[in-house]
Amino acid sequence: MSRPIIAMTMGDAAGIGPEVIMKSLAHPELYEICRPLVVGDASRLREADRIVGGTLSVRSLRPDQFDEADFEPGTVDCIDLARIPSDLPWGKLSPVAGDAAYQFIAEAARLALAGKVGAICTAPINKEALQAGGHKYPGHTELLAALTKTPEVSMMLSTPRLKVTHVTTHIGLIDAINRIEPGLVERTIERAYSVLVKAGNPNPRIGVCGINPHAGENGLFGRGEEETKIAPAIGACRARGWDVLGPLPADTLFFLAQRGDFDMVIAMYHDQGHGPVKVLGLESGVNITIGLPVVRTSVDHGTAFDIAGTGVADERSMLEAMRQAAELAP
C-alpha cells in the first residue's frame, strides 16, 4: 500500500502545535504509514525542536517546491509560508499568529482540493487569535467547510473506546437548542453512518442523545424537544433499515457506548459530546471533520498557552490523529 501524503498544519505558532509536531515527527514509525508534510513556518519548527531537545532538521520549501519533499525520517519537510516573526512570544495571544494559522490551513486545503495530499491533520488554533487576525470563524470545522465550499459538515471525536458526532458545536447552548431540528439531526446521523460504513462496519449501531435530563422523561422535562426535534429524524433513519436508537438519556448512553454497545453516539451540543471523550483522556482523542471533500483529523486539545515553549507538551494525540488520517486517506 502506498503511503498517503498528509499535510500537517502548524496551528497557532504561539501554542504547543510546533512542539507536538516536532515530537511526533521524531517517531520514525510514523513514516511507515504516511508521508508527513508540514504547512507552517520552518524557523518556528526549528525553534520548537530546540525547545523539545530534538535532533531533527527542517527542510524549507516554497509552495511551488512541493515535489521536492523527500519524506524521510530525520528531516521535516515544511511548506514554509514564513509568517512568524522570530521574536513572537510563546504562550501569548497574537493576531499575527492567528492570521498565520489561517494561512496554513488555507494552503493545506488548496493542496488537498488539488489532489496533492490525501488528508489534512491540524495542530490546534486559538479561536480568539484567529478572529483577532481578521478571520471570523468559530473554529477549524467551520473554516474548512468555507474553504472547501461545503455547505454542512459535522464534528466527530474518536477514541479507542468511544466515537461521538455532534449535531451542533461552537454555539451557545440556547442557540444550539434553537438550531436543532429533524433535518439537521437526520443529516448528522447520515454522515456518521457513512463514515462508519466506509471504515468497514457494514451495519453500525448508533445511539442518539436527548437534549433534556433523562431524554425528557416522556415530556416531564423540557418543552417536548425530544419528540419534535429528534424522534422524527431517528424514525427516518430506521426507515432506511439503519440500527439507530433514541432519543436516549446522555448520562447512560455514553457509558453503554464506551462499553461497546454502540459504535457511535450522536450528541446534540458541544459539551454533551466533548465531556465524556475528554474524561477518557486527551492524549487518545482525535477530532475528525466528516462531510468534507477531503479527510481532516486533528488533535483533541487546545493551544495550551500555559505550557507553550516549555517542551513538556504531549504528542500522543497528534500521533493518533496522524494514524487515523493515514487510515482514512484515499
VEXDREN-2710 file (C-alpha; in Angstrom, 1 decimal):
% VEXDREN-2710
k/r/px/py/pz
1/MET/0.0/0.0/0.0
2/SER/1.3/3.4/-0.9
3/ARG/1.8/5.9/1.9
4/PRO/-0.5/8.9/1.7
5/ILE/0.9/12.4/1.9
6/ILE/-0.6/14.1/5.0
7/ALA/-0.5/17.9/5.3
8/MET/0.1/18.8/8.9
9/THR/-0.9/22.4/9.6
10/MET/1.2/24.0/12.3
11/GLY/-1.7/25.7/14.1
12/ASP/-1.2/28.8/16.3
13/ALA/2.6/29.4/16.4
14/ALA/2.3/30.8/20.0
15/GLY/0.8/27.5/21.3
16/ILE/2.1/23.9/21.5
17/GLY/1.4/23.0/17.9
18/PRO/5.0/23.4/16.7
19/GLU/6.3/21.3/19.6
20/VAL/3.8/18.4/19.3
21/ILE/4.6/18.3/15.5
22/MET/8.3/18.1/16.0
23/LYS/7.9/15.5/18.8
24/SER/5.6/13.4/16.6
25/LEU/7.9/13.5/13.6
26/ALA/10.7/12.2/15.8
27/HIS/8.9/8.9/15.8
28/PRO/10.3/7.1/12.7
29/GLU/7.4/4.6/12.7
30/LEU/5.1/7.4/11.6
31/TYR/6.9/7.4/8.2
32/GLU/6.0/3.7/7.7
33/ILE/2.3/4.6/7.4
34/CYS/2.4/8.1/5.7
35/ARG/4.4/10.9/4.2
36/PRO/4.1/13.9/6.5
37/LEU/4.4/17.4/5.1
38/VAL/4.1/20.3/7.5
39/VAL/2.4/23.5/6.3
40/GLY/3.7/26.3/8.5
41/ASP/6.9/28.2/9.4
42/ALA/10.2/26.5/9.1
43/SER/12.0/28.8/11.6
44/ARG/9.4/28.3/14.2
45/LEU/9.7/24.5/13.8
46/ARG/13.4/24.7/14.3
47/GLU/12.9/26.7/17.4
48/ALA/10.4/24.2/18.7
49/ASP/12.8/21.3/18.0
50/ARG/15.4/23.1/20.1
51/ILE/13.0/23.6/22.9
52/VAL/11.9/19.9/23.0
53/GLY/15.6/18.7/22.8
54/GLY/15.2/17.2/19.3
55/THR/17.7/16.4/16.7
56/LEU/15.6/16.9/13.5
57/SER/16.5/19.1/10.6
58/VAL/13.8/21.2/8.8
59/ARG/13.8/21.5/5.0
60/SER/12.1/24.8/4.0
61/LEU/10.1/24.5/0.7
62/ARG/8.1/27.1/-1.1
63/PRO/4.6/26.1/-2.2
64/ASP/5.8/25.6/-5.7
65/GLN/8.5/23.2/-4.5
66/PHE/6.0/20.7/-3.3
67/ASP/7.5/17.9/-5.5
68/GLU/11.0/18.4/-3.8
69/ALA/9.9/16.9/-0.5
70/ASP/11.7/13.7/0.4
71/PHE/9.6/12.4/3.3
72/GLU/12.5/10.7/5.1
73/PRO/12.8/10.3/8.9
74/GLY/15.2/12.7/10.5
75/THR/14.2/15.6/8.2
76/VAL/11.0/17.6/8.4
77/ASP/9.6/18.7/5.1
78/CYS/7.9/22.1/5.5
79/ILE/5.9/24.2/3.0
80/ASP/7.3/27.4/4.5
81/LEU/4.9/30.3/4.4
82/ALA/7.3/32.4/6.5
83/ARG/4.6/34.2/8.5
84/ILE/6.1/34.1/12.0
85/PRO/8.4/36.8/13.3
86/SER/11.5/35.4/15.1
87/ASP/10.5/37.3/18.3
88/LEU/6.9/36.0/18.6
89/PRO/6.5/35.1/22.3
90/TRP/5.3/31.7/23.3
91/GLY/2.1/31.4/25.2
92/LYS/0.6/34.8/24.4
93/LEU/-2.4/35.6/22.2
94/SER/-1.3/37.2/18.9
95/PRO/-3.2/38.4/15.9
96/VAL/-0.1/37.7/13.8
97/ALA/-0.2/34.0/14.9
98/GLY/-4.0/33.9/14.3
99/ASP/-3.7/35.2/10.7
100/ALA/-0.7/32.8/10.1
101/ALA/-2.8/29.8/11.4
102/TYR/-5.5/30.7/8.8
103/GLN/-2.9/30.9/6.0
104/PHE/-1.5/27.5/6.9
105/ILE/-5.0/25.9/6.8
106/ALA/-5.9/27.7/3.5
107/GLU/-2.7/26.3/1.9
108/ALA/-3.3/22.8/3.1
109/ALA/-6.9/22.9/1.8
110/ARG/-5.6/24.1/-1.6
111/LEU/-3.2/21.2/-1.7
112/ALA/-6.0/18.7/-0.7
113/LEU/-8.5/20.0/-3.2
114/ALA/-5.8/19.8/-5.9
115/GLY/-5.3/16.1/-5.0
116/LYS/-1.7/16.7/-3.9
117/VAL/-2.3/15.4/-0.3
118/GLY/-4.5/12.6/0.9
119/ALA/-5.5/14.2/4.2
120/ILE/-5.1/17.2/6.5
121/CYS/-4.1/16.8/10.1
122/THR/-4.3/20.0/12.1
123/ALA/-2.5/21.3/15.2
124/PRO/-4.6/23.5/17.5
125/ILE/-5.5/27.0/16.7
126/ASN/-6.6/29.7/19.2
127/LYS/-10.1/30.9/18.2
128/GLU/-9.6/34.4/19.7
129/ALA/-6.3/34.9/17.9
130/LEU/-7.9/33.7/14.7
131/GLN/-10.6/36.3/14.9
132/ALA/-8.1/39.0/16.1
133/GLY/-6.2/38.2/12.9
134/GLY/-9.2/39.1/10.8
135/HIS/-10.8/35.7/10.2
136/LYS/-14.3/35.4/11.7
137/TYR/-14.7/31.6/12.1
138/PRO/-15.6/29.8/15.3
139/GLY/-13.0/27.1/14.7
140/HIS/-11.4/24.6/12.3
141/THR/-14.6/22.8/11.3
142/GLU/-16.4/25.9/10.1
143/LEU/-13.2/27.3/8.5
144/LEU/-12.5/24.2/6.4
145/ALA/-16.2/24.0/5.4
146/ALA/-15.9/27.5/4.0
147/LEU/-12.5/26.9/2.3
148/THR/-13.9/23.8/0.6
149/LYS/-17.3/25.3/-0.2
150/THR/-19.0/22.6/1.8
151/PRO/-22.5/23.7/3.0
152/GLU/-22.6/21.5/6.1
153/VAL/-20.2/19.3/8.0
154/SER/-20.1/17.5/11.3
155/MET/-17.5/17.2/14.1
156/MET/-16.6/13.7/15.2
157/LEU/-14.5/12.9/18.2
158/SER/-12.9/9.5/18.2
159/THR/-11.1/7.5/20.9
160/PRO/-10.3/3.7/21.0
161/ARG/-13.4/3.3/23.2
162/LEU/-15.9/5.9/22.1
163/LYS/-16.9/7.8/18.9
164/VAL/-19.1/10.8/19.1
165/THR/-20.6/13.0/16.3
166/HIS/-22.1/16.4/17.2
167/VAL/-25.3/17.9/15.8
168/THR/-24.2/21.4/16.9
169/THR/-20.7/22.6/18.0
170/HIS/-19.4/26.1/18.6
171/ILE/-22.5/28.0/19.5
172/GLY/-24.2/28.8/22.8
173/LEU/-26.5/26.2/24.4
174/ILE/-29.7/28.2/23.9
175/ASP/-28.7/28.8/20.3
176/ALA/-27.9/25.1/19.9
177/ILE/-31.3/24.0/21.1
178/ASN/-33.0/26.5/18.7
179/ARG/-30.9/25.3/15.8
180/ILE/-31.6/21.6/16.3
181/GLU/-34.3/20.3/14.0
182/PRO/-35.2/16.9/12.5
183/GLY/-33.5/17.6/9.1
184/LEU/-30.2/18.6/10.8
185/VAL/-30.3/15.6/13.1
186/GLU/-31.0/13.2/10.3
187/ARG/-28.2/14.6/8.1
188/THR/-25.8/14.3/11.1
189/ILE/-26.7/10.7/11.6
190/GLU/-26.3/10.1/7.9
191/ARG/-22.7/11.5/7.9
192/ALA/-21.8/9.4/11.0
193/TYR/-23.3/6.3/9.5
194/SER/-21.5/6.8/6.2
195/VAL/-18.0/7.2/7.9
196/LEU/-18.5/4.0/9.9
197/VAL/-19.5/2.1/6.8
198/LYS/-16.5/3.4/4.9
199/ALA/-14.3/2.3/7.8
200/GLY/-15.5/-1.3/7.4
201/ASN/-18.6/-1.6/9.6
202/PRO/-21.5/-2.6/7.3
203/ASN/-24.2/-2.3/10.0
204/PRO/-23.2/0.2/12.7
205/ARG/-25.3/0.6/15.8
206/ILE/-25.9/4.3/16.6
207/GLY/-27.3/5.8/19.8
208/VAL/-28.8/9.3/19.8
209/CYS/-28.8/11.5/22.8
210/GLY/-31.7/13.5/24.0
211/ILE/-31.4/17.2/24.9
212/ASN/-33.0/17.2/28.3
213/PRO/-32.3/15.2/31.5
214/HIS/-33.5/11.6/31.1
215/ALA/-34.2/12.4/27.4
216/GLY/-37.2/14.5/28.6
217/GLU/-38.8/11.7/30.7
218/ASN/-41.8/11.4/28.3
219/GLY/-42.3/15.2/28.3
220/LEU/-41.7/15.7/32.1
221/PHE/-38.5/17.8/31.4
222/GLY/-38.1/20.4/28.8
223/ARG/-40.6/21.6/26.2
224/GLY/-41.0/18.4/24.1
225/GLU/-37.7/18.8/22.2
226/GLU/-37.1/15.1/22.0
227/GLU/-40.4/14.4/20.4
228/THR/-40.4/17.3/18.0
229/LYS/-36.7/17.8/17.1
230/ILE/-35.0/14.3/17.4
231/ALA/-37.5/11.4/17.2
232/PRO/-38.6/12.2/13.6
233/ALA/-35.0/12.0/12.4
234/ILE/-34.5/8.7/14.2
235/GLY/-37.7/7.3/12.6
236/ALA/-36.5/8.4/9.2
237/CYS/-33.1/6.7/9.7
238/ARG/-34.8/3.5/10.9
239/ALA/-37.0/3.5/7.9
240/ARG/-33.8/3.2/5.8
241/GLY/-33.0/0.0/7.7
242/TRP/-30.3/1.6/9.9
243/ASP/-29.8/0.4/13.5
244/VAL/-30.4/3.8/15.2
245/LEU/-31.8/4.1/18.7
246/GLY/-33.0/7.1/20.8
247/PRO/-33.5/9.7/22.0
248/LEU/-31.7/8.2/24.9
249/PRO/-30.5/9.8/28.2
250/ALA/-27.0/11.0/27.7
251/ASP/-25.9/10.1/31.2
252/THR/-26.3/6.4/30.4
253/LEU/-25.8/6.3/26.7
254/PHE/-22.1/7.3/26.9
255/PHE/-21.5/4.5/29.4
256/LEU/-23.2/2.0/27.2
257/ALA/-21.2/3.2/24.1
258/GLN/-17.8/3.1/25.8
259/ARG/-18.7/-0.4/27.0
260/GLY/-19.2/-1.4/23.4
261/ASP/-23.0/-1.4/23.0
262/PHE/-22.9/1.3/20.3
263/ASP/-20.5/2.2/17.5
264/MET/-21.3/5.9/17.6
265/VAL/-23.1/8.4/19.8
266/ILE/-24.9/11.4/18.3
267/ALA/-24.5/14.3/20.7
268/MET/-26.8/17.3/20.5
269/TYR/-24.4/20.0/21.6
270/HIS/-20.7/20.7/22.2
271/ASP/-20.2/19.9/25.9
272/GLN/-22.6/16.9/25.8
273/GLY/-20.2/15.1/23.5
274/HIS/-16.8/16.6/24.4
275/GLY/-17.0/16.0/28.2
276/PRO/-17.2/12.1/28.1
277/VAL/-14.5/11.9/25.4
278/LYS/-12.1/14.1/27.3
279/VAL/-12.7/12.2/30.5
280/LEU/-11.3/9.1/28.6
281/GLY/-8.1/11.0/28.0
282/LEU/-7.0/14.0/25.9
283/GLU/-4.0/12.0/24.6
284/SER/-6.2/9.4/22.9
285/GLY/-8.8/11.7/21.4
286/VAL/-8.9/12.7/17.8
287/ASN/-11.1/15.3/16.1
288/ILE/-12.4/14.4/12.7
289/THR/-14.4/16.6/10.4
290/ILE/-16.9/14.5/8.4
291/GLY/-18.7/15.6/5.3
292/LEU/-15.8/17.5/3.7
293/PRO/-14.5/16.5/0.3
294/VAL/-11.1/15.9/2.0
295/VAL/-10.1/13.9/5.1
296/ARG/-9.3/16.1/8.1
297/THR/-8.2/14.9/11.5
298/SER/-7.0/16.9/14.5
299/VAL/-5.6/16.7/18.0
300/ASP/-8.3/16.8/20.6
301/HIS/-6.7/19.5/22.7
302/GLY/-6.1/23.2/22.6
303/THR/-3.1/25.5/22.2
304/ALA/-2.2/25.2/25.9
305/PHE/-0.6/28.6/26.2
306/ASP/0.2/27.9/29.8
307/ILE/2.9/25.3/28.8
308/ALA/3.8/26.5/25.3
309/GLY/7.5/27.0/24.8
310/THR/8.5/24.7/27.7
311/GLY/8.9/21.5/25.8
312/VAL/6.6/19.4/28.0
313/ALA/3.6/19.1/25.6
314/ASP/2.4/15.5/25.0
315/GLU/2.4/14.4/21.3
316/ARG/0.3/11.3/21.7
317/SER/-2.9/12.9/20.4
318/MET/-1.1/14.2/17.3
319/LEU/0.3/10.7/16.7
320/GLU/-3.1/9.2/16.9
321/ALA/-4.6/11.9/14.7
322/MET/-1.9/11.1/12.1
323/ARG/-2.6/7.4/12.3
324/GLN/-6.3/8.0/11.7
325/ALA/-5.6/10.4/8.8
326/ALA/-3.4/7.7/7.2
327/GLU/-6.1/5.1/7.7
328/LEU/-8.9/7.3/6.2
329/ALA/-6.9/8.9/3.4
330/PRO/-7.7/7.8/-0.2
END
